[in-house]
Amino acid sequence: APALRLSLAAALLAAERGAEAVRHYLQIWTEHPEHSAAEEAAAALRRLEVSIPIERRLQRAERLLARGKAAAASRESGDSTGAHFSYAMAKRTG
């Protein structure tokens, strides 16, 4: 229930429980990459200026790869972490 978790994260943020909200936003973004709630979670993380750890990016990329979304998975590296992402993915996949 990514949509429900998104509502929970928003409520936590409104209650000034930002760290808990961030955990939920990250979980949505990582575990449900194709759900519309993932885009909303990503927007919230950007507004909160949260830097997404490479491990989370790799987890998301793996989920996208498993769903046949190779191009989307490769975009998860971002411009600043591309080399690290490629190296880490190579280590994980082969």
N, C-alpha and C positions, 0 to 999 in steps of 0.2 A: 504494500500500500504506500507507494511513493508520495501520492497526493496527500495522504493523511500525515505522513512524516514531514512533508513540507509545511503543512499547517501547524504542526507541533513546533517545528523550528522557528517559524514566524512568531508564535506565541512565546516561546522561550526568549527570543530576541527582544520582544516587547516588554518582557518581565526582567530585562537587563541580565539575562543569563546567557550572555553571548558565547561563551566557550561551549556550552551544551548545544546551542543552536548551530554553531559551526560544525560540531561533530555530526549532527543530523544532515546538514547541507552536504558535507563531504560524503557521507554514506549514500545519500540519494544520487549524487553526481557520479560516484564510483560504481555503485551496484546496479543502477538503472539507467545506463547511458542513452538508451533510445526512448525513454519516457519523457513526456513534456515537462515533468517536474524536474528533470535533470537540468534543463536549460534555465528554469527559474532558480534552482539551487545555485547554478553557476553565476547567474546575475547577482544573487545575494552575496556570494563569496567575493565577487569583484567589488561590490559596494562596500563590503567590510574589509577590503584590501587584504584578503587572505591569500597567501602564497600556497598553492597546492603542491604538496610534497611529491617528489618523483615517484615514490612507491605507489601513491594513489593514482598518478597518471598511468603507471604501468598496469595497475589492476584494471583501470578503466579500458585501456587499450586492449588488454587480454580479453575482456568481455566483448569488446567490439569485434576483435578478430574472430572470436568464437561464433559470432553472429554473421560472419562474412563481410564485415565492414572494414576492410583493410585500409582504405583511404582515410576514413575517419580515425582509425587507430593511429595512423602515422601522423595525423595533425595534433594528436595529444602531446607531442613533444614540445610544441611551442618553439619560437625562434631562439630563445635564450638557452634552452636545454636540449637542443637537438642531438648534439654529440653524446651527451650522457644518456639520453633516451635510447638512441640507436645501440650504444654499447650494452646498456642494461637489457634491452630486448633481445639482443643477440645472445647474451649469456643465458637468458631464460628459455629461449626457444631452441638453442642448439649447440 
